[in-house]
Amino acid sequence: MFRSAILPRGFRFLVLGLWLLLVAPASPAVTEGTASGPTTTAPAASTNLTTFEANGFRVALDTTGFHQDLGYEKFQENYFRLAQFHADKEHASEMGGGFTFSLLVDDLPPGVKGLEELFAYDTSDNPLADLVKDGRLKVIRSYPALNGLLYRYPKQVPIPKDQQETLGPELRQWQWYFHSIQNGKWFEIHFSRVVAPDAPVPEGIEPVIDRILQSLQFSAPPAK
């Protein structure tokens, strides 16, 4: 997304991820929104899909195993978060503490019409450009049916001094970004998981990510 007017990529999710790693509290279940604002529709029993809608954008997905901890927030004129989730207690052993994901929507950058252009735009700034060059940032799967792709990279996270006795000087945050172009908008899901400083990609995480992505359904909101 457009990062110049917002906190740098990954930073706005870091505090929450570290906090969940240490505390992992229970969060309230998804609830219905108001008629006048962004809405969330409770999952249908037959499909396990939850629908999120705001500012003329609608998406449904499978959120099984996760609790919603943050809702709609507008970052700038056309850039907003639909929702943010963390792994619930029942699935924490499977997915690990600090595993979160957020749904984000923005306008497409000027001149960008396809996924290759979008990927090039999103990774053109340092340090992502350097990660692409040295092979640490990798596209790991494309999703033609969703007009999307998923890429992954590790980020080393310095730990505040007052927490270093418990956590050490730094941790690693594995990050996955799914990018899709839908109805002329830039749709993104940011997944992240905090692990030990030298830990590889956590086992079992990417099948969960794939399940969520395979469940995505986009549709136009009903006319008012």
URGI-V901795 format. One record per residue. N is the residue number from 0. SS is DSSP state (~ for helix, > for strand, _ for the rest). PHI is phi as a letter, one per 20 degrees, with the letter a starting at -180 (999 if undefined). PSI is psi in radians with two decimals (none if undefined). Layout:
N/SS/PHI/PSI + N/SS/PHI/PSI
//
This chain:
0/_/999/3.04 + 1/_/f/1.98 + 2/_/e/-0.27 + 3/_/f/-0.60 + 4/_/e/-0.07 + 5/_/c/2.97 + 6/_/g/2.63 + 7/_/g/2.67 + 8/_/g/2.31 + 9/_/n/-0.51 + 10/~/f/-0.68 + 11/~/f/-0.27 + 12/~/d/-0.19 + 13/~/f/-0.84 + 14/~/g/-0.77 + 15/~/f/-0.74 + 16/~/f/-0.78 + 17/~/f/-0.71 + 18/~/f/-0.73 + 19/~/f/-0.58 + 20/~/f/-0.64 + 21/~/e/-0.64 + 22/_/d/-0.84 + 23/_/l/1.04 + 24/_/f/2.89 + 25/_/f/2.56 + 26/_/c/2.74 + 27/_/f/2.64 + 28/_/f/2.86 + 29/_/f/2.38 + 30/_/c/2.89 + 31/_/f/2.49 + 32/_/e/3.14 + 33/_/e/2.76 + 34/_/f/-0.47 + 35/_/e/-0.25 + 36/_/c/-2.92 + 37/_/g/2.47 + 38/>/c/2.64 + 39/>/c/2.21 + 40/>/d/2.25 + 41/_/g/2.56 + 42/_/g/2.45 + 43/_/f/2.42 + 44/_/f/-0.57 + 45/_/e/-0.32 + 46/_/c/-0.32 + 47/_/m/0.43 + 48/>/e/2.43 + 49/>/d/2.32 + 50/>/d/2.34 + 51/>/c/2.40 + 52/>/b/2.34 + 53/>/a/2.50 + 54/_/l/0.68 + 55/_/m/0.18 + 56/>/d/2.34 + 57/>/c/2.35 + 58/>/b/2.51 + 59/>/c/2.52 + 60/>/b/2.87 + 61/>/e/2.03 + 62/_/d/0.36 + 63/_/g/2.30 + 64/_/n/0.03 + 65/>/c/2.64 + 66/>/d/2.49 + 67/>/e/2.20 + 68/>/d/-0.28 + 69/>/c/2.55 + 70/_/d/-2.62 + 71/_/f/2.39 + 72/>/b/2.29 + 73/>/e/2.15 + 74/>/e/-0.67 + 75/>/b/-3.01 + 76/_/g/-0.90 + 77/_/c/0.29 + 78/>/d/2.12 + 79/>/b/2.77 + 80/>/e/2.31 + 81/>/e/-0.74 + 82/>/a/2.82 + 83/>/c/2.54 + 84/>/c/2.74 + 85/>/c/2.73 + 86/>/f/2.32 + 87/_/f/2.98 + 88/~/f/-0.62 + 89/~/f/-0.56 + 90/~/d/0.11 + 91/~/f/-0.66 + 92/~/f/-0.53 + 93/~/f/-0.75 + 94/~/d/-0.30 + 95/_/n/2.69 + 96/_/f/2.65 + 97/_/m/0.22 + 98/_/e/1.98 + 99/>/c/2.81 + 100/>/b/2.62 + 101/>/c/2.56 + 102/>/d/2.15 + 103/>/c/2.55 + 104/>/c/2.42 + 105/>/b/2.92 + 106/>/f/2.67 + 107/_/f/2.52 + 108/_/f/2.66 + 109/_/g/2.29 + 110/_/n/-0.16 + 111/_/e/2.17 + 112/_/c/-0.34 + 113/_/c/3.00 + 114/~/f/-0.68 + 115/~/f/-0.74 + 116/~/f/-0.67 + 117/~/f/-0.75 + 118/~/f/-0.77 + 119/~/f/-0.72 + 120/~/f/-0.80 + 121/~/f/-0.46 + 122/_/d/0.29 + 123/_/e/-0.39 + 124/_/e/2.58 + 125/_/f/2.57 + 126/_/e/-0.03 + 127/~/f/-0.65 + 128/~/f/-0.69 + 129/~/f/-0.64 + 130/~/f/-0.61 + 131/~/f/-0.77 + 132/~/f/-0.72 + 133/_/e/0.09 + 134/_/n/0.06 + 135/_/f/-0.46 + 136/_/e/2.07 + 137/>/c/2.42 + 138/>/f/2.08 + 139/>/d/-0.27 + 140/>/a/2.50 + 141/>/d/2.67 + 142/>/c/1.40 + 143/~/g/-0.67 + 144/~/f/-0.39 + 145/~/d/0.07 + 146/_/l/0.86 + 147/>/b/2.94 + 148/>/b/2.76 + 149/>/c/2.23 + 150/>/c/2.84 + 151/>/b/2.53 + 152/>/b/2.73 + 153/>/e/2.61 + 154/>/c/2.22 + 155/>/e/2.32 + 156/>/d/1.99 + 157/>/f/2.46 + 158/_/d/2.37 + 159/_/g/2.55 + 160/~/g/-0.61 + 161/~/f/-0.11 + 162/~/d/-0.04 + 163/~/f/-0.48 + 164/~/f/-0.59 + 165/~/e/-0.76 + 166/~/d/-0.29 + 167/_/n/3.12 + 168/_/f/-0.42 + 169/>/b/2.82 + 170/>/c/2.97 + 171/>/d/2.40 + 172/>/d/1.90 + 173/>/f/2.34 + 174/>/c/2.38 + 175/>/c/2.36 + 176/>/c/2.13 + 177/>/d/2.18 + 178/>/d/2.39 + 179/>/b/2.61 + 180/>/d/2.05 + 181/>/c/2.16 + 182/_/l/0.70 + 183/_/m/0.19 + 184/>/d/2.74 + 185/>/e/1.89 + 186/>/d/2.34 + 187/>/c/2.44 + 188/>/d/2.17 + 189/>/d/2.04 + 190/>/d/2.51 + 191/>/b/2.63 + 192/>/b/2.21 + 193/>/e/2.30 + 194/>/c/-3.09 + 195/_/f/2.78 + 196/_/g/-0.64 + 197/_/d/0.29 + 198/_/f/2.44 + 199/_/f/-3.09 + 200/_/g/2.19 + 201/_/f/2.37 + 202/_/f/2.50 + 203/_/n/-0.20 + 204/~/f/-0.82 + 205/~/f/-0.55 + 206/~/f/-0.60 + 207/~/f/-0.78 + 208/~/g/-0.79 + 209/~/f/-0.70 + 210/~/g/-0.77 + 211/~/f/-0.80 + 212/~/f/-0.70 + 213/~/f/-0.37 + 214/_/e/-0.16 + 215/_/f/2.35 + 216/>/c/2.17 + 217/>/d/2.48 + 218/>/b/2.77 + 219/_/f/2.45 + 220/_/f/2.65 + 221/_/f/2.56 + 222/_/f/2.47 + 223/_/e/none
//
